[in-house]
């Protein structure tokens, strides 16, 4: 049966917001069952609004994983926060994700103040419950209930998958009947090049020290199939802001860049289901995070 016209089929848009590093991307990847949003233990990993599509017989939910809302320190930071805040008025439901292991801070309070300005219903999702004793949850719930009237409060572990089933069902319960916006086998609306660039950037985040991660951008310069049709050839550039960062990324005898490429290639092969030849090089664009022209070239401000 075509679910586009099936009676009772539900659909809607859900925004996932929260402070940096609370597990928003981990939750998104767990729900759709694929790596769509990159994951890192470094804050502010997500720079764009990542659209992921979750489809069942019951309905279709389009998730918007947004950059963590934080105090911006650059034009790029301004863009990231604007993306996160703008989605609050565009969706049918907001998931406000917090970290059960961290005390409520000014960042959480800022987000709650923003939520008070929109009419969209909000679920409080308490993540990382696998790291705390169950008795610690009640004080957290009581604390947040005093600040905002959440439609539901649902504790989960996105990493372990604990209680994510009830969360998904609660989301569907909140949705109204609607059309299927995307084909049932589609999991994101981003082109392959975007996902490939994000996977490469993830490996840089995992492998480099503190001074490098937020100074990088990745562009896929060329992506083509070989004559046999079975090998995917990818040529990508990693941009940094300083010559010293370039040296760190390349590493002694090129070992760091080789390891970034090796790990990224394995992930890309899993995603594409093809053999991948990946060639990386590093370029310096000084202070690119504060240059609007460069931000546009790297795919930011694409909604203006």
Secondary structure, DSSP 8 states (H G I E B T S, - for coil): --TTS-TT-EEEEEEEE-STTSSHHHHHHHHHTS--S---SSS----S-EEEEEE-SSEEEEEEE--------SHHHHHHHHHHHHGGGT-SEEEEEEETTS---HHHHHHHHHHTTS-SEEEEEEE-GGGS-THHHHHHHHHHHTT---SEEEE-BTTTTBTHHHHHHHHHHH-EE----S-TT--BSS-HHHHHHHHHHHHHHHHS-TTTGGG-EEEEEEEEE-TTSSEEEEEEEEEESSHHHHHHHH-GGGHHHHHHHHHHHHHHHHHHSSEEEEEEEEEE-TTGGG-HHHHHHTTTTTT-
